[in-house]
Amino acid sequence: MIKKLFTLLVIALTAMSAWGYTVTFTPSVVTGNSGSADRPDTMALDGIMITCDLAGFNAGSSTNKHYRFAAFSNTMITSTVGKITKVTFATTGGSYGAGNFSGEGFSNGMWQGWADTIRLYSSHQVRATRIEVTIEDATTELTAPQFYPSGGTFNDTLEVSILCPTIDAEIHYIEGSNEDNFDWETHTIYNGPFKLTSSKTITAWAALGDEKSDYVTTTFTRNIPTLAPPVFTPSSCNFEDSLQVSLECENPLAAIYYSYDSEQWLEYTDTIVIYSSSTVYAKSVLNDYEYGAIESTVASAGYSRTDDGVTRIVTFTPGDIWIDEASVPYTINHDGASVTVSRGTSRTSLRIHKDQHIYFQAAQGNIMKIEFVCENSGDYGYNPSLLELDEGQNGDYSYTENGYVGTWIGYAPRVSFNTHKGQERCNLIRVYIDGEMPEFTVEPPVYSPESDTTLFVYRQQMELSCPTPGASIYYSTDFANWTKYTEPFEVTDSCTLIAYAQLDGVNSLLALKTLFSAPQVNTLAEANALSHHTLFGFNGEVIVTFQNGANTWVKDDSGYGLIYDENVPRFPQGAVLKPGWDGDRTDYYGVPEYMYPHNVEATGEVVTVTPNEYTTVTTENFNEYVIIKNQTLTHYIYDSKMWQGSSGQLFYNRFTDLGIVIEEGKVYDIEGIVAYRNKKTEVYIISATEVYDWQLGDVNHSKTVDIDDVTMLITRVLGNNPEGFYEEQANCDGQGGIDVDDITALIDRVLSGTW
C-alpha cells in the first residue's frame, strides 16, 4: 500500500511540474512608456514581451494604474522562454472587459493554445489590472498530452484544449475510450481549441515520428437542464383601472413567454400591464444545444377588473414593411393604430436613424402603453435609452428602460419620441389602446408640393387637403402645438410638418413632410466648412474622381468631397455633375461627407482626371485622388487587405470588386483615394501598376526585345509617330538622338542576343 501511494505521488508531482510557470504583469511593477492609448507601447518581463500599436501601458492615476489597450488596436504577446499555453486578463470590468479582445484561440476572456506568439484584436478599449501568461517548458522527450480542462461536467458549451510539451509533437484525438474499437480513419489532428456542445468521451495521444505516446482518455459530461415554470407576482387577484404583473424564472438562462390565449406567445421582457379582465399564461423556454428547445409546464393566473373596459394590443414588426432605401420616411398602419418614422429603414429591424422622430397615433381612443423591444447587438446595442420623449406633450406619463425593453405608460391619442442620442433599432413594438376599433377609416392629409422632402430658398407656400369629405385637418411642427388648417400658409424656416385628418372622433394616419431652408454653397471647401448635420444646396460644378458602391468622390478647384448614398446614379470617372444637388453634410470620424443627397445629375461632359502625386499623405488630403509611386508593398500587421509602402504610407485594398491583386515585395505605382479607417490615414487602392525595369531596345514595352521593336523603331526613324512608342528605350547606340544607327544596333541585339 505504501509503495502504491508513493508511485501515485510521483506521477502527480511529475504531471504538475510539466506545466511550467506563470509570468504576471501588474501595473505597480511592470509598465510601458505611454500614459495614453494613442501610440504604440511595449513592456517585457521574464522573457515575455507585450506590444500593441495603440496602447498606454503606464495609464491611470498612482492609485488606479492599469494597462490600456485602445479600440481597434492590435496586440502581440511573444515568449522567448517557452511555449505560451494560456493568457488571462483581469480588468476594471464594465465596458472595458477582456471580452473586447478577439483572435484565434481566444474565448471567454482567455487565450489557450500552444504558441511562441499570439495576436489579439480589440474592438473596444480594454483596461487590464493584471495579465497572466502561462509558459510551459518544451522538452524533446515524448510525453502524453493533457486535456484542459481535465474532464467533468459543464453547461451549454465547453472549450477544450489539448496540450503537449514535446517539441514538434503532433497531437491526435478521437471520440471513444476503447482503442481496440477505434475507427482510425475518423481521428483528428489537433490544431487548436475546440468546442463541445454535448457529452463526449475523448482519447488523445501524441506522436513524434514513428513514436507514439500513451493514450489519455477524458470524459466531459454535459448537464441536462431542468426547467421550472415562471412565477407570477401578484398571483390571481381582482384590480381596478390597471395592474402590473411580473414574471420570474429560477433559471436565468431561460426565456419567458406569456400569452392571453395560450396560443400566441410573446417574449416577456418587462412588467406586463393589464387593463382588462384576463387570464395570463406563462412558460419558460431554454434553447438547449443538445436537446433543442426545452419548455417548462404552463403556469397561469387570472385577473379580474372590477369596472371592465376594452383594451387592444397592436404589434408592429419589421415584417410589416420592407424599406431597403438608405433613409426615407415610412408609416405602418393596422388594427386602428399607426407608427410613423421621419427617416429610417425597415429590414431585419425597424430602424429610426439618428436625429429623427418616431410618431404613434390611435385612430380612435387613447394610447395607454408602448413597449419597444430593441435590437441587442453586443457592444453596439441599440438600447431603449436612445429614445427620448419629444418635449411639450401633455398629460402624465412615464418612460422606463429595462435591458433592451423600453416602456411608455400614459394616456394620449398620439405620442412622439426622438433619436438625438443615436440610431434606434426595434425588433418589436407593442401599442396598447383603450377602446374598440373604429367603424370607418379617415384618409390622411395630402401636401402640395407632394414630395416627402422639399428644399426651398427663403420661403415655401404649403397647401393641405384630405380625400375624406368633411374631415378637419390639423398640423404641427413640434407634435405638441396643433393648428387647424383653414388656408395655405408659408414656411420660412427648416422644419418637419406633421398633419392628420379627423372626422367624428376618428383620426387618420399621420402625414409627414420635411422642409428645409438650405444654406447655399458654391464650392466643396464651403460645403466642408459647414457644421455636422447641416443640410445644404450646392450651386457649383464638381468632377467625379472615383465611384464605388455608395461612395462617389468628387473634386473642384477648392478641394475634395464624398457624396455617400447607394442610390446615386453611376457616373464615369471625370463626369461633370450639375449644380443644384443637395445633401446632409456629416462628419465620419472627423472626415466630411455628404449623405442623403438629392438631384445628383451629370451634365454629360466628361473630362480627364489626373491624380495628385505624393510620397505620403496626411489628414489634409482626405477624399483626395492621389498617386504614390515606386512603393515596395509588404503586409501590415494582421489585416490581409492592409499594405504598407516603402515610404511608410498605409494602403487598403478595399474594393474587392476591382479584382486588384498585389504581391508582397513587388514595386507598384498606387492610385487611390485618401480615407480614414481605424484611426489611421490610409489610401484606398483604385489601381496598382507594377513598376518594371525596362530593357534598352524594348521600345513597345512588351517586356521582350524582338523584331516588333525593330519594326516600331524603323517607323519612328522614318518620321512617323507610332502609338505606344517609348523613346527612353530607343537610344540603342548610346550616342543620343534617334537615328539609323540605333536601328542597326537594335538589329544586332535581336540577332545576337547581346549588345
N, C-alpha and C positions, 0 to 999 in steps of 0.2 A: 504494500500500500504506500509506504514512504517513497519507494522508488518511482511509483506511478505518479505521485504528486510532484516529485522533483522534475520528472520528464515534462509534465504539463506546464510547470512554472517556466522551464527553459524555453518551451515553444512560445508561451505568451510573451516573455521578455524579448525573444527574437523578433516576433511579429511587431511589437511596439517600436523597437529600435529601427526597424526597416523603414519607418515613415519619416525619418529625418527630423526637421525642426521648423520653427516659425519665426520669421523676421517681422517685427511690429514697428510700424511708423506711427508716432504720436506727435502732434504739433508742438508740444512743450520740449521735445527732444530733437526732432529732425525737422528742418524747414528748408524751403527753397529760397528764391530771391525776390519774388514778386508778392506784393500785398494786395493786388487786384487782378482779377481774372481777365486781363485784356492783352496778354502777351505769352509767349512760350515760357515754361518754367520746368525745372528739373530738380530732383532730390535723390539721394542714394544712401543706402545703409547695408552693411554686411554683404556686399556683392549683389544687392538688388537695386536697380535704378528705375525710377518712375518719371516719365516725361509726358508732357501734354502741350499741345500747340496753343491753347488758350487756358491759362491756369494761374492761380495765386496760391502757392504752397507756403505762404507766410501771411495768411489772411486772418482777419478778426482782431479783436482787442486783446490786450495782455491776459485777460481772464476768460476769453472766449476764442481761443485760437482754433483754426480749422484749415483743412486743405480744400480749396475752392476750384472745382472743375467747371468751366463756363459751358453754357448751352452751345450746341453744335461743335463741340471740341472733340479731338481725337487723342486718346491716351495710349501709351505703350509702357508695359511693365516687363523688364528684362532681367534675367538671372545669369550670372557667370559662375555660380557656385553649385548648381544642381538644377534639377527639373522643378518647375513650378507645378504644384498639384492642386492648390486651392488659393483663392484670394477673396477675402471678405472685407466689407466696408461698414464701419459704424458711422452713422451720420447724425446731423442735427434733426432729421426727420422732416415731417410736413412735405412741402413741395420740393425739398432738396434731398430726397432719399436716393438710395442706391438703385432703386427701380428705374431711374432715368438713364442708367447705363444699358447698352446692348452690345452684343458681339458673340461670336461663336464660342460656345461653352459657358455663356453667362446666363443664369436663370435664377429667379427668386432672390435677387440681390447678391448673388455669389457666383464666382467663376470656379469651375472644376475641370480638370483635364491633366495633360502631361505635356509641357512645352517649355522651351527656353524663353520664349517671348509671347505675350498675349496682347491683343489690341481691343480697345473698347471705344465705343462712340457714345457721347452724351447728348440726348435730345433736349434736355433741360439742365439747369445748373445743379450740381451735386456739391454738398458741403460735408466733408468727411472729418470725423473727430478721431478716427483710428483706422489704419489699414493693416491687415494681417496677411502676410504672404507665406504660405506653407511650402517648404522646399524638401525634396526627397533626394538623398544621395544616390547617385547612379552606381550600379555595380555591373561587372561582366559575368558574374555567376548567375545562371538561370534560376529564377525564383518564381514560385507560383504567384499569379495575380491576386489582387484583393478587391472586393466589392466595396463601394461607398454609396449609400450606407450598407451595412453588413447583412441586412435582411430585416425581417419583422413585418409589422403591419403598416398600412398607410391609408389615407383617404384620398379619393379623387384621382390624382396623378402623382407619380414619383419619378424624379430624375435620378438615374443610376449611372455611376461611373465605375469603370474597371481600370485599375492602375497597376503597373508593374515596374519595379525599379531597375530591371535589367536593361542595359543599353542595347538598342536595336532589336529588342524582343518584340514579336508580333503576338497580339492577344486575340484569341478566338473564343467565341461563346455560342451556346446553343440552348434551346429550351429543353428541359428534362433533367433527370438526375441519374439515370441508368446508362452508363457509357456503352454498354453492350448493345443497347437498342437504339443508338443514335442513327438518324438518317444523315450521314456525313455530308451529303450534297446540300443540306439546308443550313449548315453552320455559317456564322457571320464573322467577318474580320472586324474587330473593334476599331472604330476611328473617331470616337468621341462620345460624350454622354448621350444616353437615350432615355426616352420616357416610357414608363409603364402606366397603362390605364386599367389593367385588370391583374388578378393574381397570377404570378408566374414563378416557376422554379427554373433557375438558370445555372448552367455549368460553364465554367471558363477555364482556360489553360493558356500558358504562354509557350511560344515556340521560338527557338533560335537555331537557324539552320535545320538540321535533322533532329535536333534535341527537343524534347517536349517536357514541360514541367508537370507537376502533379495537378490533378483536377481539383477545382474548388467549386462546390455546389452551394447555392444560397436560395432560399425561398422568400419571396415577397408576397404577402397576403393582403389583399385589398378588403377593407372593412365594408360589409354590406350595410348601407344606411337604413335606419328605421325612421319613420316619419309620423308625427302626431298631427292631428287636425288643428287649425288655428283656434285661438281663444277669443271670444267676443267680450269687449268692455264698452258699455254695460251689457249684461245678458238681456234676455227678453224683458220688455217693460212698456209702459204707456208714456206718451210725451205730448207736449203742446208745441206748436209752431215748427220747431226743428230739433233734431237730435244728432249729436256727434258720436259715431261708433268707431272704435279702433279694433284692429285685428293683430294678433301676435302669434308667432310660431316659435317653438323652443329651438328649432334648428335654424341658425342664422343664414345658412346657405340656401334654404328653401325659399321659393317664391310663393306668395299668397294670392289666390284668385277668389273673387267674390261674384255673386250673381243674384238677380232678383227673381229668377225663374228656374235656376239650376240647369239651364241650357246654354245661354250666352254668358260667357265668363269674362270679367275684366280683371286686369292685374292690379292688386292692391299696392298703392304707393304712399297713400296718406289717409288721414282720417276721413271716413265716409260720413257725409252729412245727409240725413234722411228728412224729407219734408212731408211725406205722406205715409199712411199705414203700409208696412212692407214686411215680407219675410226675406231675410238676407241669408244666403248660403255661402259657405266658405270652405276652401280646401287648400292644403299645402301641396306643392309640386316641386320635386327635385329632379333635375335632368342629370341622370347618372350615366357616366361613361360606359359602364359595363352592363347595366341593367335597363338603360333607357329612362323614360320618364316614370318616376315613382310618385304616385299620388296617395295622399292620406285619405281616410274616410271623410265624408262631407259632414260638416257641422252646420247648424242653422240656429237662427234666433228670430223671434217675432216681435215687431214693434208696432204699436197701435197709436195713431194720432187721434186725440180726443175731438178735435174740430177739423176733420179731414178735408184737405184741398186736393188740387191736381198739380202734379209736377212731371215735367217731361225732361228727358235727358237726350241731348243731341250730341252725337260724336262726330268729330272731323278727323280724318286721317290722310296721309299722302296719297292713298288710293283714290281719293275723291277727285283729284285733278292732277294732271301731269304738265308741269311747266319746265321746259328744257332750255329756255332762253336765259341770257345772262342775268337780267334783273328787270322784272316787269311787275306792274300791279296785277293782282288777281283776287277773285272772290269765289268762295264756296258757299252754296246755299242749299239747305234741305231741312225738312221737318220743322219749318217755321223759325229757323234761325240762320244767321249768316255770319261769316268771318271774312274780313277784307284785309289784305296786306298791301301796303302802299308800294313796296318794291321788294321782290324776293323771287324764289323759285320753289317748285314742289317736285321733288324727285323721290328719294328714299325717305325724306322728311319734309315737313312744311318749314320752309326757311324764310325768316324775316331778316333782311340784310341790316347791317349796322346803320344807325341814324334813320331808321324807318319806323312805321307805326303798324299796329295790328288792331283792327276795329271789330267789335261784336255788336250785333243788333238782333233783338227779338222782333218777329213780325207782329206778335201780339203778346201782351203781358210783360213781365219783368224778368230780367236775368238775376238769379239768386246766387249762382256759384259758377266759377270757371276753373277747370283743372287743366294745367299744362303738364304733359308728360314729356320732358325734354330729352334730347339725344345725349347719351353718355359716351363720350369719345376719349376716355382716359385723360391725359394731360391737357387735351384740347376740349374738355367737356363744355357743352353749351348749357350750363346750369341755369335754373329759372331766375337767379338773381340778376341776370342780364336784362330782364323785363322790368320796366318801371311804369307805374300808372301815370298817364298824362295829367297835367295839372288842371284844376278848375272843374273837375267832375263832382257833381252834387251828391249828397247823401252820406250815410255811414257805411264804411266798407273796410275790409282788411285784406292784405295780400301777404302770404307767408310762403316760405320755401322749406322743403324737407327733402334733402338729397336732390334728386333730379325731377321733383314734382313741385310745381308752384300752384297755389290755391288762392283765388279771389273769392271773397264772400261779401255780398252786399245786396242791393235791391235797386235795379235801374234798367230802363229799356235798352240802353246802349252803354258800352264800356270800351275804353281805348288804352293801349299800352304803347310805349316807345322802346327802341333798342339803342339808345345813345351809348350804352356801355359796351355793346358788341353784338355781333350777329347771333340770332337765336335759331335753334332747330328743334322742332317738336315732332315727336313720333305719334302723338295723340293729343287731341284737345276735346274735353267734355264740357258742355254748356248745360246748366240746369235752369229750366224756365218754369215759372208758375203759370197756370192757365192752360187752356186747350188750344189745339191747332186752329188757326183762323179758317173761316169758311171760304174765303176768296183771296186772290193774290193782287197786290198793287205793283205795277211796273216801276222800276227805278227811274229817276230823272235822266234826261239826256242833255249833254252840254253842247254848246256851239261857241267856238270851234270844237270838233268832236274828238280830236286826238287825245290820248291819255296824258301827254306832256306837251306843253306849249312854251316855247322860248319867245319872250317878247322884249321890245325895247320901249322904255318909258311907260306905256300903259297898254292894257288889253281889255276890250269890252267882252263881257260874258253874258250869254243867254241860257236859260234853263226851260225845259218843257217836260211834260210827262204824258206818256201814251194812254194812261188810265184817266178817263174823263172824270172831272170833278175832284181829282186829288189835289191836295195842297203840297207845296214844295218848301222844304226848309234847307238852309245851307249854313255852313260854318267853316272857319279856318283853324279852329283850335279844339273842336269837339266838345266845347263847353258852352259857348255862346252861340245860339242859333237864331237866324233871321228868316222870316217868312219871305219867300220870293214873290215880288209883285211886278218887277220890270227889270230890263237889262241893267247891269251895273259894271263899273270899271274896277280893274285890279291894277294897282301901281307898284306893288312890292311882290317879291317872290313868296309863294305860299302853296299849300295844298288845299283845294276846295273839297269839302265833303258835303254831300247832299242826299236827302231821302224824300220820298213822297209818302203821304199819309191820307187814308180815306176811312172814315168810320172807325178810327182806333186801330187800323191795321197798317203796319209800316212796310215799306218796300225795302229792297236791298240798298245798301249804301252805294253811292256813285262817287268816285274819286277823280280828281283832275289836278295835275301838278303844273303850276305856272312858275316860271322864274324870270326875273328881270336880270338878264345875264350881263356881267361886265364884258365889254368888247375888247379883244386884244388883236394885235396885228402881227406879232412875231412870237416864235417859240420862247424866246427869252422872257417876254412879257407873261406868257402862259405859265412858264416855270416859276416865275416870281410870285404867282398867286398863292394864297394860303391853302392848307389842306382842306379838301372837300369844298372847293369853290366851283360852281357851275359857270361856264363861260362860253361866249361865242367867239369864233376865230375868223378874222376877216382878211387873212393873208394867204398866199400860196405856199405850200410845202412840197417837198420831194420825198418819195418813198425810197429809203436806203435798203431796207430788207423787210420781208414779211414772212412769218411762220406761225401757224396756228392762230391764237388770239392776239399775237404781237404784230403791230405794224410800226416799225421805226421810221421816223421822218426827220428831215433837216430843212433849215432855211439859212439865210445869211447870218442870223443871230445865234443859232445854236441847234440843239438836237432834242428830240422828244420821242415818247412812246404812246401810241394810241392802242389801248388794250380793250378788246372785245372780240369774241369769236364770230360775231355776226358782221364784222366789217367786210366789205367786198374784197375779192382777190385782185391785187394790182401787181404789175411787173416792177422790177427794180427800175428806178428812175421816173416812175409815173408822177406827174404833177397833179396834186389834189386841189380842187376848187376851194375858194373861200366860202364861208357860210356854214361850216360844220360847228358842232358844239360838243362839250364833254364835261366831265367832272374831274377837275384837277386834284389828284390824290397823291399822297406820299406812300411809297412802298419801301420801308426801311430807309427813309430819307431820300429816295430816288423819285423824282416826279414822273407821273404817268397820267394819261387822260382816259378815264373809264366811262362806260355807258355813253359812247358817242352817238350822235345822230347826223344824218345827211352827209356822210363821208363819201364823196364822189370824185372821180377823176376828170380832168379837162380833156383828156385824150392825147395830150402831149407827153412824150417820154424823152428824157434827157439822160446823158451819160453821168453816172455817179462814180466818183473816184474816192477811195478811202484815204484818210489821212495817215501818214506813216509816223510811227513812234517806235522807241525801243521798249519802253514800259508805259503803262497808263496809270492814272490816279482817279480819285473821285471826281476830279474836274472834267473827266471825259465820259461820264455816264451817258449812255444811249448813243454814243458817237460811233460812226462807222470807221474802222481803223484797219491798218495792215501793219504787222510786225514781222520783219524779215529775218531770215537766217537764224531760226530758232531750233536748236537741238532739243527735242522733247523727251522728257522722262516722266514716268508715272509719279503723281504727287500723293504721298501718304497712302490712304486706304481706298480712295474713290477711283474706280476703274475708268470713269469718264473724265477725271481731272488730270491735267498735264501741267508740267512746269517747264518753261522755256529756259534756254541758257542765259537769258537776260534777267531771269528771276520772275518773269511775268507768269501768272497763272492763266491757263486756258481750260474751258469746259466744253466738252463735245456733247452739247445738249440736244441738238436737233438730229435725232436718230433717223428721221425720215430722209435726211440728205445723204445717208449712206457714206459718211466720211470715215475712212479707215486710216489710222495713224499707227506707225510702227516705232516703237521706242528706240531712241538713239539716232534716228534719221533727222535730217535738217529740212525745215519747211519755212515757206512764207505763209503766214497765217492772216486771213482776213476774218473780221468778226465785229461783233457789237459789244461795247463795254457795258458790263452789268454788275450787279451787286448780289451776292448769294453767300449765305452762311458767314456774314460779317467779313467777307473778302471781296476785293475788287477783281473781277475776272473778265476774260474776253470769251464770249460765246462764239464758238467757231462756226463760220459760214463756209469757208473753203480752206484747204490745206494743200499747198502746192509744193511738192518735193523739189528741193534745190539740187541741181546736178552740177558737177564739174565738167563743163562741156569740152569736148576734144577739139583741137585745131583741125579744121577741114570739115567739121560736121556743120555745114552752113545751113542745113534744113532742120537741125535739132532733132534728128531721128535716133540719136544715141549710137549711131554707127557711121563710119566714114566709108562711102561706097560710090558707085557710078552715078547715083542720083545727086550726090553733092557736086560731082564734076559737071553734070548737066546744068544744075542751077547756077554754078559759078560762071560757066560759059555764057549763059543767058544774061547774067549780071554784067559781065565784061562787055558784051555786045551792046550795052546801053539800055537794056530793059530793067525793070524793077520787079522781079518775081515776088509773089506773095510768100511770106514765111522765110525770107532770106535774112540770115544773121551775119552782119559784117564783122562782128567780133571774132568769128572763127574763119574769116576769109583771107587773112594775110598769111598765106601759106609759105611764102618765100622769106618772110621776116623782114622785108625791105620797106614796108609801109605802102599804103595805097592798095588798090585792087586792079591788077592788070593781067596780061597773058602769062607773065612769069609765075603768077600764083596758080594759074590753070595747070602749067607744066609741073609745078611742084606737087600739086594735088593728084595729078595722074600718076606720077611716080609713086606717091604714097599708096594709092589704091592698088597699083600693080605689085609693089614690093612688100607692102605691109608695114613699112617703116619710113620715117622721114630721112 
